[in-house]
Amino acid sequence: MEYLNQLLAGFKELDANGVVMSAISTCLLIVVVVILRAIVARAIRRNENLQKEIRRRWLVQLRNGALLVILLGVVIIWAEELRLVAVSVIAVAVATVIATKELIQCLSGSVLKSVSRPFKIGDRIEISSLRGDVIDTSALTTTIMEIGPQQLTQQLTGRSIVLPNSMFLDKPVINETFTQEYVLHVFKVPVEMEDWQQAEHDLIEAAKSECAPFLDEARKHFESLGEHEGLVTLSVDPRVTVTIPKAGEVELVVRIAVPARKKGRVEQAILRRFLVLAGDRAAEQKEQTAPAETDVASRNGDTSSPSRTGSSI
């Protein structure tokens, strides 16, 4: 008797959370449903008054109904345990999300980048004031070779920048080589208010001279791109726009069509040609004003000579 009491006490301790009773109830439920299904299925098969299609349909419905009853019964029997498991799973999931938030954002950014395809290897992009040529991409990061400093030049700085892909979720990406082989390049030139018209003329002349070798190829490229992408055909002729950032200041905005990998070189060539033209014009003006100044000085000397002579007498 004492042994039986100890056995019952051990069973109660083992069943403190109702796990054993739930398991026994589940087994009894499955056994009862299987037995009832077998009895009903046997009765259906022996019923010769039923057509074969109706008999087959009833057997299928009986099987599906038995599975549904077992599933609902298991959920009801294990409701408390399932609730505890669900709470634990949710807690673990929340902790995992918090701990790996940056990793998840990087993976999400990689998915967004793969779907939208804002750039590819070799493109020159700008994101959050960081510019460079894309040299590598992975599931978590994107590596670019830095171009700069900032917008001032088009040359490599020799440094690489590793961008987390999470940046692509909430920051705009500028693709400077979207038009592929040829691109439209824009740069600014500050000039003095007094001679901005002459400076505009010199800039256009310099741009036309430097862009002439590849202007026809650029025009064909943009026409083909417009037809393929359904875009408006862009003008490739060099143009200069006048802006006034502040009172008394003038900036000339130059737009040219250039090969994607020669933006910096063409810009420097235009600026140097522009400075040469401005220097030559300044030298010509100086040469023209020099004789006039000499004539004025000589006239002043002639008029002052008699007075000096008279005073000496």
Buried (B, 14 or more C-beta within 10 A) or exposed (E): EEEEEEEEEEEEEEBEEEEEEBEEBBEEBBEEBEEEBEEBBEEBEEEEEBEEEEBEEBBEEBEEEBEEBBEEBBEEBBEEEEEEEEEEEEEEEEEEEEEEEEBEBBBBBBBBBEEEEBBEEEBBBBBEEBBBBBEEBEEBBBBBBBBBEEEEBBBBBEEBBEBBBBBBBEEEBEBBBBBEBBBBBBBEBEBEEEBBEBBBEBBBBBBBBBBEEBBEBBBEBBEEBBEEEEEEEBEBBBBBEEEEEEEEEBBBBBBBBBBBBBBBBBBBBBBEBBEEBBEEBEEEEEEEEEEEEEEEEEEEEEEEEEEEEEEEE
